[in-house]
Amino acid sequence: MNTKQSWLEGWSPEEGKWDPKLAHKTGMITTFTLGLAFSTWFLASALAPKLQGLGFQLSKSELYWITAVPGLAGGLLRIVWMFLPPIFGTRKLVTFTTLLLLIPLVGWGVAVQNPDTTYKQFLALAFLSGIGGGAFSGFMPSTSYFFPKRLQGTTLGLQAGLGNFGVSFVQFMTPWIVGFSLIGIMGPARKFMNPTNGTVTDVWYQNAAYIYIPFVLIGAVLAWTILKSVPVTANFRQQIDIFGNVDTLWMTFLYVMTFGIFSGLSAQFGLLIKNVFGAGNGNIVEVVDGVNHLLVAGYTIPDVAKYAFLGPLVGAGARILFAPLTDKFGGAPWTLVSGLGLLGSIIFTIQHVSPDVSLGATTLTNEFHSFLYGMIAIFLFAGIGNASTFKQMPMIFEPRQAGGVIGWVSAIAAFGPFIFGIGLVVLSPSAFLSVLALYVILCIVITWVRYARPGAVKKS
């Protein structure tokens, strides 16, 4: 192997021709930059619940659209990024993709400071945030080239799981970082009206975007100076031969069940809390002269900032913790566990997304807690499935195809925020979750028949 050049020579992990130190170094850098990409991708979901409080005149459906469009963009861009690893190599792909994150980050920072920013401009920024979603389909296959199959379940699970922490991080960091001025040149404060009590405070929401810029620059420099590239011979015609394999279709279904649900709920979780149990629910709160008045005496509106990060945190953590178990026991059994757990959690949550305010404050509070526990359980089982499906794919497909399949299924599952956003505009939360439960049943059948049962066609 010639590691002094940008492109490696003679790299073949399955034949023992690889450098574990370089492979793990690659995994660490791509994971760091992937976390930044996910934070950028879900920045709109962290900011959207607060835009009305900043004075932007946006309806409930418009806010859902702002959080949905990054999913549309992420899915479309992942289809593009999945073809790029063999063309550009890991070094160039990771470096330049990371630098592209500066576009939406600077854009959001400017937009939230300008009271004249329009709904269409927010939609444009939401679409540009999808660059962070597109990165996944380039970064993950690139990392898979560096490791033997026996380690790919753990490696890809750790990378994706730690990268997914970017979703929880942006939800957790935003409420804290906007509460004070970082440095004066980042812009002045704006007034924010808290919907739970009508108080007005100074906030610096531009910080939520600008805080990532130094880390993006550091990640790009590390990628350019340290990373190498594994030559993978695959032209466009060779890369699309994955669509001649029926398992590409079945694994797409399964990854939509896992990552599609994780990403979709991550994008909409904050708005769901607000619209079902808070200021977005006209049966619970009314606004008079800019101040909220509770119609249920004694009921405290849940603070979105305290809960929105919990689901993504649990989902990302589950992906990391269960990745080694998929290497030990196989991916298919855990995908089956994921499906069954998702089905039970969704059915439980459906019972608590249409609260009856006539039952009083105590019951309403209990309903919220039940809803929260159900949602966290959904995130947990989605995270388990995210780990297990990524173990299955390298086992089912040969190395050249596995990278393409990972990119493809990741692209389709990235439409999760878009599907959830549209679904929650068109359907009630209970109706949408009911449709989701039916889809999970279909995926459970696919998992059992094709991959998990004794004598399955493709044990994985």
C-alpha angles and dihedrals in degrees: 000000000000104000094170091077127069091243117055122225128216095008109163115149094183089058093046093255100130142096110239091196093056091042093054091043088054090050092052095050095044090047091052093050091042089057089054089049092053091047089053092046093054098038090102091057090053094048101038098074088055101046094088090052089054089058101260111143101229128148127227092257092048090054090051089052092051090055092042100052095068087061092052091048093043092053094048094045092047088060087057096042093051090071096048106074096074090043103047102017127226097287099055095034096053094041099050096038089054091051090051088064088074090073099065093033094057090040094055091045091055095041099055090051093054114077089198095062107129131221090250091053090052089051090052091052090047089055092049088052085066088078085080090054093048091056092072094068091054101039100047098051089045091056092046090062090064100056137059118247093254090065101036096089092058096036097048092040091054094045095047093041095049089043089051088057084075087073093055092040094057091048092049098040099047099069091049102041094050093059097080142028114263098192128340097245090066089074141265128293125271128209118257125192113211107225093208096062109003095244119147121221139170114259137178103209091167086074089069089069104028095053091074098052098085091048092049090054092048091049092050092050092049091049094050096045102039111025125092131194131238112219109236114182107219127131122195094271091050093048095053093053086091087081090066089064114083091210089069088066095045094047089049089058091049097047091048086055091053112028094023089059093042095051095038095052092041090059096045103032096095094047091047091055091048097044099042102036105017149032093330092063110084091198091063106033137025126190119227120180090343094308126107118237118196117229091194109065114227095013116128117208111237113250105238092208091062095055113023094083096050098077096050089044092055092044094050092045092051090052090055098042096047097043094086090047090057089055089052101042103019131257103263098064090053092046087056090050088049093053095047091046092049092051093051093044094049093049089050093048093050088067091061108042097083103057118193106224091196089073092073138244098295094052091044090053090049089050090055092050091050090049090050094050091048093050093048089051089053090052091048095054092041088055091051089052092048089059096043097048090052088055091050098053099060088047096049099043133048114252099265093049094040092065091051093046092050089052094047099047090044089054095052094044089051088071085074096102090048094048092046092046094051092041092054091049093051100034136036115256092254093050092047093049089049090057089047091054091055090052091051090053089055090051092049089056092049092049095049098043099041106030119006111041122090107275093018116170093239113025107195 
